[in-house]
């Protein structure tokens, strides 16, 4: 009888415990959320290692643009681009679709992941910086 009660009442505690483990794991590794977002929304074009695709899609790894840009990169990710841009001295003219469904928190996570991955040394961005940059997007 006691085992049945433990199983009946214990499974919600187990589920909540597992959820808390995942929650605190993300808090201990904040780049985990950024990496997942990058893999889902960016890697299909910029590749898992951020290398881009030859002269068609610009690299993010070791990119002078990524290291120099700040929170204004959120506008590029949110709205995309249909103009030329120069990355590491190479001109890229492909169209990048926007990720309009990413909210400000997700943009902060993916931006900081990109800015701190693959040898990049860009400064991290904050939520208020991204929110301000998005309000000023061209």
C-alpha positions in Angstrom: 0.0 0.0 0.0 2.8 2.4 0.9 4.7 1.7 -2.3 1.5 2.5 -4.4 1.1 5.8 -2.5 4.7 6.7 -3.1 4.4 5.9 -6.8 1.1 7.7 -7.1 2.2 10.9 -5.2 5.9 10.7 -6.0 5.9 11.0 -9.8 4.9 14.8 -9.8 7.8 15.4 -7.5 10.1 13.5 -9.8 8.9 15.5 -12.8 9.4 18.8 -11.1 12.8 17.7 -9.9 13.9 16.9 -13.4 12.5 20.2 -14.7 14.5 22.0 -12.0 17.7 20.2 -13.0 17.3 21.4 -16.6 16.4 24.9 -15.4 19.5 25.3 -13.2 21.7 23.6 -15.8 20.8 26.4 -18.2 21.5 29.0 -15.4 24.9 27.4 -14.8 25.7 27.5 -18.5 23.9 30.5 -20.0 25.5 29.9 -23.4 23.5 26.7 -23.6 20.3 28.6 -24.5 22.3 30.7 -27.1 23.8 27.6 -28.6 20.5 25.9 -28.9 19.0 29.0 -30.5 21.9 29.3 -32.9 21.6 25.6 -33.9 17.9 26.0 -34.5 17.8 29.3 -36.3 21.3 30.1 -37.7 23.4 27.0 -38.2 21.5 25.9 -41.3 23.2 28.7 -43.2 26.2 29.8 -41.1 27.0 26.1 -40.3 27.5 24.6 -36.9 31.1 25.9 -36.6 30.2 29.4 -37.8 32.3 29.1 -41.0 29.5 30.3 -43.3 29.4 28.9 -46.9 32.3 30.0 -49.1 31.5 33.3 -50.6 27.8 32.9 -50.4 27.1 33.2 -46.7 29.5 35.2 -44.4 31.3 33.5 -41.6 30.6 34.3 -38.0 33.7 32.6 -36.7 36.6 35.0 -36.5 34.5 37.6 -38.3 35.6 41.2 -37.9 32.0 42.3 -38.2 30.9 40.2 -35.2 33.8 41.3 -33.1 33.2 45.0 -33.8 29.4 45.1 -33.8 27.4 45.6 -30.6 23.7 45.2 -29.8 22.8 46.5 -33.3 23.5 43.0 -34.6 20.0 42.2 -33.0 18.5 44.3 -35.9 20.3 42.2 -38.4 19.2 39.0 -36.9 15.6 40.2 -36.3 15.1 41.9 -39.7 17.6 40.2 -42.0 19.4 42.0 -44.7 19.0 42.4 -48.4 22.1 44.5 -49.1 25.8 43.9 -49.5 28.1 43.7 -46.5 31.8 43.2 -46.0 33.1 40.5 -43.6 36.8 39.9 -43.3 37.4 41.9 -46.5 35.0 39.8 -48.6 31.8 41.3 -50.1 28.7 39.3 -49.5 25.5 40.1 -51.3 23.1 37.3 -50.5 19.8 37.8 -48.8 19.5 36.9 -45.1 15.9 36.3 -43.9 15.0 37.8 -40.6 14.1 35.9 -37.5 11.2 38.0 -36.5 9.9 35.4 -34.0 12.9 35.7 -31.7 12.2 37.8 -28.7 14.7 40.2 -27.0 15.9 37.6 -24.4 16.5 35.0 -27.2 18.4 37.6 -29.2 20.6 38.4 -26.3 21.4 34.7 -25.8 22.1 34.0 -29.5 24.2 37.2 -29.9 26.3 36.4 -26.9 26.8 32.9 -28.0 28.0 34.1 -31.4 30.2 36.8 -29.9 31.9 34.4 -27.6 32.3 31.3 -29.9 34.8 30.1 -32.5 37.6 32.5 -31.4 35.4 35.6 -31.4 36.2 38.2 -28.8 33.3 40.6 -29.1 31.9 42.2 -26.0 28.7 40.6 -24.6 25.5 42.5 -24.9 22.7 43.1 -22.4 19.0 43.0 -22.5 18.6 46.8 -22.2 21.1 47.3 -25.0 19.3 44.9 -27.3 15.9 46.4 -26.5 17.3 49.9 -27.3 18.9 48.7 -30.5 15.7 47.1 -31.7 13.8 50.3 -31.1 16.2 52.1 -33.4 16.4 49.6 -36.2 16.4 51.2 -39.6 
